[in-house]
Amino acid sequence: MATDSQPNQKLTLPLKTRIALTVISTMTDNAQRPDGTINRRFLRLFDFRAPPNPKPVNSVSTSDFVVDQSRDLWFRLYTPHVSGDKIPVVVFFHGGGFAFLSPNAYPYDNVCRRFARKLPAYVISVNYRLAPEHRYPAQYDDGYDALKFLEENHGKVLPANADLSRCFFAGDSAGGNIAHNVAVRICREPRGCFTAVKLIGLISIQPFFGGEERTEAEKRLVGAPLVSPGRTDWCWKAMGLNRDHEAVNVGGPNAVDISDLEYPETMVVVAGFDPLQDWQRSYYEWIKLSGKRATLIEYPNMFHAFYIFPELPESGQLIMRIKDFVAERVASLSA
């Protein structure tokens, strides 16, 4: 377990970050209807998207690939213009409570560019279907099918120096949940189903898990940015899941058994002002109790989704932690 700073009693943020958090919270609260539906027309007023750009910007270019047009399943490929061969591939699932955002939303386009440049790695950001229009298991199906598409079409999609045998999953919040559940599904597949894609690491950034019982952090951190019991309950309702479902409460009464699976070594990121932190720590402990390797990285003075705000020093620090994790996992292959 690693902690990057000593905890503060109160969350202290720059004005720019506080304004952005207020805008995001107001927008999502007004879009979420009590009956579990969502006001997409309202959201489109604020839905500013970054187009793909084949010209390198800060040494990273982007392009979009369609997997299944009928369900709007596609991904954005972030190509780092760096020398060398055997460049790792990171398959990324964005956050947003399973109901919001997309790979081309500016915050996620920016963060995937940072991943591609800093790690460096080819980053594949998956556009999965959103709840409540598409409930469980649509998001996991889309993640799996995107990986199957890569397995079968990598020669047409990825440059020659992209090494799918050095593949990582990454995701934040709901994306961390999807990364976990898709990883379990892939690990359950019989040998030979995935021969090009070799999953060697999972980067779980403040993953969105839960349970029927409220945790100490959920009770204590009322009013924390972005996350509240009311908001998370709405998201699980939109997914059509109760909070003790195996996809939600990974260490709970209905948890799947990964002890016999080749589940990848996992980096779990937790923040001290995130009401979901107890569930995230439980996930970390559950991985270890299952006989798998896991590392817990703590940012005691940060909040849910802090890393998408580049003005925060901790955001850059986390990118470097992820870089180190990727480098260590790749080095272990030749140890």
N, C-alpha and C positions, 0 to 999 in steps of 0.2 A: 504494500500500500504506500502511495506517495501523496504528500500534501504540499501544495505550492506556496502556502502562506498561512499565517496565524489568523484564526477567525475573529471577525468583528461582531459586535452586538447588533449593529444596524447596517443595512445595505446602503452603500454610498456609491452613486453613479454620476457620470458626467451629464450635464443638461441635455446634450444631444441624444444620449441613450434614453433618458427618462421621457423625453418627448416622443421618441420612436415607439417606446413601449406603450405609452398612453394611446397613441394612434392605433397601434395593432390591436390592443385590447378592446378599444371602443368599436373598431371595425368588426372584429369577430363576434363580440357580444351582440351587436345589432344584427348580425347575419344568422345567428343561431336562434331558431324558433323553439318555443317550449315543447312542441309536439315531435321534436327530433328531426325536423326538416331544416333546410338551409335556404337563405335568400341569395341565390346566385346572381340575380339581376343587380342587387345592391353591391355584391362583391366585385362585379365587373367594372364598377365605377373606379375601383382602386387597383385593378389588375394590370399593372404595368409589367411588361415582359421583355426580356432581353432576347433579341434574335440571334440565331447562330452566326458566327463570324469566321469565315475560312482564313481570314488574314490574322496572323499572330498579333495579339495584344499582350504585352509583357511576356512574350515567348510562349503564349498558349493560344491555339486556335480551336474553334468549336464547329461541330457539324451534327445534324440530327438524322436518326435512322428509324424507320418505321418497322415495328415488329408485327402489329396487327391493326390495320387501319379501322376495322369494324368496331374495335373497343378503345380506340385512341391510345394504344399501347406503343410507346416509342421511347427512345433514350437519346440523351445528348452526350456525345463523345468529346472529351476535353483532351486535346493532344499537346503534350509538352514538347517544344522544339529544343530537344537536348540531344547530345551525342551519346553513343553507347548502345549496347544491345541488352536484351533481357530486362526491359523496363517493366516494373510491376503494373498490374491492372487493379483498380479499385472500383468496385460496383457499389454505387451510393444510392441510398433511399432517403428522400427528403422527409422532414417533419411536417407538422401541421395538423395533428390530431386525426389523421386519416381522412380529413374532410377539406383541408385547405392547401393552397400553394401547389407548386409544380417545379420541375427542373429549370424552367426558363423564368421563374420569378427572380427578380434581381438579387435578393439576398442569397439564394442558393446558387445562382449562376456565379456570383462573386466568390462564394466559399469554395465551390468546385474548381474554379480557376486557381485559387490559392493552393488547394491540394495538388493539382496537376503541376504547378510551378515549383512548390516547395519540397514535395516528397522526393523526387519527382515521380509521377505515375500517370498512366492513362486512366482517366476517370470516366466512368459510364454512369450517368445519372438517369434513373428510370422514372418515366412518367406512368405511374399506376393509377387505376381508377379510384375515384374518391367516394366516400360515404357522405350522406346517407343514400344517394342514388344507387350506389353499389356497395352492398354490405359484405361482411365476412362470408367466404374467404377470397373475395375478388382481388384484394390487394396482394395477398400471398400468391395467388394463382398468377398474377401479372409478374411478380418478381421472379417466380420460378420460370415462367415462359420466356422472360427476357434472358435469363441465363441459358435456357435451352437454345434460344436463337443464337446466342454467342457461341455456344458449343458447336452448332451446326454451320455457322456462317462467319466464323472469326477471320478466315482468310480474306473475305470480301469486305470486312468492316475495319479490322485493326491493321495498322502498319506492321511490317515484318519484325520490328524490334519490341513489340508488345508481347509480354510473356504471360500467357494465361495460366501457366503452371505456378505462377507467383500471384495468385488472385486473392484479394481481400474483399470482404464485405464491410461497408460502413453505413451508418445511419444515425440520425439524431431524433430523439423523441419518438414519434410514431414510426419514423424510419428505422430507429434502432430496434423497435419491436418487429418490424417487417424483416429486417436483416436476420434477426435471430430465428424467426419462424421459417424463413426461406432456407436458412442454413440447415435447420433440422430436417426439412423435407429433402434437400439435396443429399445430406448424409445418410438418409434412409434408403436412397436409391441403390439398386444392385450395382456391383462393380461393372464397369463397361458403359454405364449410362452417360457418365461424364468422363471423357478421357483427356480432353484439352484443358478444361477448367479444373484446376486444383486449388481448393480453398485452403489457405494456410493461415489466415488470421481474420479476426472480426473486431471492428472498431465500433464500440457501442457508446454513443455520446448521449448521456442522460436519457436512456431508453424509457419509453412510455409503457410501464406495466402498472398493475393495480390489483385490487382485491376487495372483497365485500367489507372487511373490517378496515376502519380508518386507522392510519398509522399515527405515531406521535408527531411526525413532521407535517402531515396533512392537517392535523389539529392546531399545531403551533404556528405554522406559517400562513395563516389566513391573511389575505391581502398581498401575497407575494406576486411579482410580475408574471403575467401570462397564464399561470396555472392555479386553479382552485378546484375544490371538490365538485362544485357545480359545473364547471367547464369540462372536467374530465368525465363526469357522469354523463354529460350530454354526448361526448365523443363515443363512449362505449355503447350508449343507446343507439347512436347513429350507425354503429357497426353491427347492431343486432346481437350484442354479446352481454352476458352477465359478467360481473367482475371476478368471478372465480373460474371462468373458462380457461382452458389450458393455454390459449394464446395470450391471455391477460395476466393471470397469476401464475408465472412460470414455476414458482417453487411451492405452489399451493396444493390443495387436495386432488386436483385433476392434472397435475404436472406430468409432462411426458418424461420418459426415461431416456437419457442420452448417454448413460454409462457405457453402453456397448457401441456407440457411434464414434466416428472420427470427427467429433465436434472440434472446430478450430480454436486455437489459443485466442483468448479474448481480452481486450482492453476495455474496461468499463469506466466511464467518466461521470463523476458525481459533483454537484454543487451544493454549498451549504444553505443557500436560500431557495432551493428547489423543493417544493412540497412532495415531489415524487422520489426523493433521495432514499427513503427507507426501502421502497420497492426495488430501487436500483442496487442497493447494497445486498438485498436478499437475492437478487439475480446473480450477483458476483459470488456470494457464498454458495448458492445452489450449483453453480458451475464447478466450483472446487469440490463440493461434496459429491458431485458426479464423477470425480476423478479426472477432471480436465484442468488445464492451466488457465489462470486468469490474473489480471493485474488491475488494481483499483487506483484510479487517479482522482484526487479530490481538490476542488477549488472552493474552499470554505466561504469565500466572500463573493461568490458569483451566484447567478440565478439561472432559471431554465432558459436554454437556447442562447446563453451569453456569447458563444463563440461566433455567431453570425454578425456580431457587432465589431467590426475591425478596429474601431477606436479604442477598444478595451485592451490593455496589455495582455490580459489573460487569454484573449483570443489568439494572439500570436504565439503565446507560450504553448497553448494546446496544439496548435499546428506543428510545432517543433516536437512535442511529445509523440504525436502520431508519426512524424517522420522517423523518430528513433525506434518506435515499435515496428514499423515497416522494415527498417534497415536490419533490426535484430532478427526478425522472422526470416527475412531473405538470407541473412548470413547463416542461420541455423541449417539451411538446406544443404550447405556444403561443409558443415562442421563434421 
